[in-house]
């Protein structure tokens, strides 16, 4: 599997789903964007609970957990905390989360696993979205967001240790895993904020949620 090229990302997010909010369900808008900004697996995003969006040390974070009903992760290293990129916050993500909380929705998205434990509805939607947007390269799928954020973070000179933990890959060094022994989420956020996602959003014409 490859990673998305910048032009492919611009093509994808130029679709009316993002530029005109022409979607049937809010997950159509937010799930691909969360893939872009976090590199999370599709299943990790689809199972997010509202309480998983929290503030730690003054930083808005996404907690990838297996504590909630129906939540599961691939490996122990998949359990992690991700400071959220400023461009995602600027899109209105927190307002969306708050709206879900106001309606007393425990889950961030109205998505359920099928009999095989997969979020097939979201997976099929993303495949259709790529086709409709004109991203027809079969070497990229939702999982490609993981490779994409890794490449973008490396290009932005984000420390290797931070990148590996952000995407949920063990470094093989227990003492080094989890961003190192002294976690400062403000520092981690500032490192990942150096990734220029705004350039992609602006060129694509992504419309603010609020």
N, C-alpha and C positions, 0 to 999 in steps of 0.2 A: 504494500500500500504506500502511496505517495502522500505528499502534502499539497495543499491548495497553493497555487501561484497567486500572486497579488491580483492579477487581472481576472482570474477565476472568482476570487472573493468579491471583487467589484461587480462582476456579472451576476453572481448569485444574489447579492444583497441589493441589486438594482431591480429585482423582481417587485411587482406591485404589493406583494405581501408586506414588504418593508417600507416601500416608498409611499404607498397609499393606504396602508393598513387594510388591504383587501384580503381578509382571511376569515375562516369560519370559526376558529377557536384561537384564543390568545396564545396557546402553546405553539401555534404555527409561526408566530412572530418571535417569541422569546427563546424557544428551545434551540434553533440554529444560532441565535446570537450568543447564548450561553456557551454553546459549543465553540464558537469563535473566541470568546473572551477567556474561557477557562480551560479548554482542551479536555473537558470531562467526557467520559463515555456517555453514550446516549442513555443507557439505563440509569446512570448516576444522576443525570439531569431530570429524567422523567419521574423519579421517585422523590425528588426534593420536597420536604415539608416546609411550611412557612417558618417554623421555628428554627430551621437550619440556616436562615439568613439572620445573622446576629451581629452585634458589635463587640469586638474584643480590643481592648486598649485604644478605644476611640476609632477603630478601623472597621468598616463594614466588611463582613466576611461571609463566605459560604462554607458550611461544615458538611463534608461528605461523610455520612454516618450509616451504620447499619442498626441503629438503636430503635428506629421507629417501626411501626407496623408495616410489614411488607418490604422493608428496606433491606438491601443486601449489597455487598461489595465483592469485587473479584478477588482481592488479596488483602492481607493485613496492611500493606503499604498504601492501599487505596483509601484507607481512613485518613483524612487530612483536612486542613483548614486553608481556605484560599481567600486571601484579601482580594476584594473585587476592584477591577480596573476602573479608573475614574470615568472613562468614556462610557462604560456600561451604566454607571450611576447617573451620568448626565443624560442618558437616553430616557430616564424615568423609571428604571428598574425598581427602585425602592417604593415608588408610588404604586406600582403594580402589586408588589408584595403586600403593601399596606391595604390595598383594596381587597385582596384575598383574605387578609386577616379580618378586615371589617365585616366581611360576609361569613366569617367563622369557618372558613375553609381550612382544614388541616393541611391539605396538599396544595402545592403551588400550582399544579396542573391537573386537569380532570383526565387522567390517563391511568389505565389499568394494564397489568400484565396479562398475557394470554395463557393458555394451558401449558405452554412450554416455558413460562417465566419471562417472556420477552415483551417489550413494548412495541408490538408489531405495527400498531396504528401510527405511531410517530415515525418509525423506520420507513414505512411505505410512503408517508407524507413527504419525508425528506427526499426520497428517491424521485418522487414526482416533481417536487420543487426544483431539483437540479435539472431535470429534463425540461421543464417549462421555462426555466431561467436561461437555458442554453449551456449549462455546464454538463457536457456529455462525456467527459473523460471518465471511463469506468475504473481508472486506477485510484480515483478519489471517491470516498463515501464519508459518512459522518465521522468515522474513526480518523479520517485524515486531519480533522481539527487538532487532534493530539500531536501529530507530527508538525502541524503548522505552527502551533504556539511554541513548540520547542525550537523550531527554526527561527521564528521571529524574536524569541527571547535571547537566543544566542546572538543574533544579529544586533540586538540592543545591548549586548554585553551584560546581560543578567547573569549572576554567578551560577555556575553549573549545579551546585548543591541546591539552590533555590528552584531551579527549573525541574530537576528530577523529583523533588518532593511535591511541587505544584501539580504535576501531572500524575503523581501517585506511583512513581517507579522507585523501588528501593535502590540505593547506591551500593548495597552489599556491605555497608559499614554502619553497624547499629549506632555507634557513637555519633555518626555524622547525619543520620537520617533525622527527619523532622526539622529541617532548616538549620540544624546545629543545636547546641545545647542552650544557647541564649536566644530565644525567639523574640524578635522585635517586629511586630506586624506592620508598624509604620514604615520600617526600613524595607520590608519585603514588598509592601504596596508601592513604595516609591520606585523600587527596582522594576517591577512589572509595568508601572505607569509609563516607563520609558518606551514601551512598545507603542508605535504610532498607529493604533487602531483608528484614530479619528480620521486619518487620511483616507482609509478605506470607506468609512461611513460617509464622509463628505462626498467623495467621488461617486459613490453608489446612490447618494441622495436618500439615505435612510431617514425616515420621519420619526421625530420624538414621539414616545408613547403618550406623554402628557401634553 
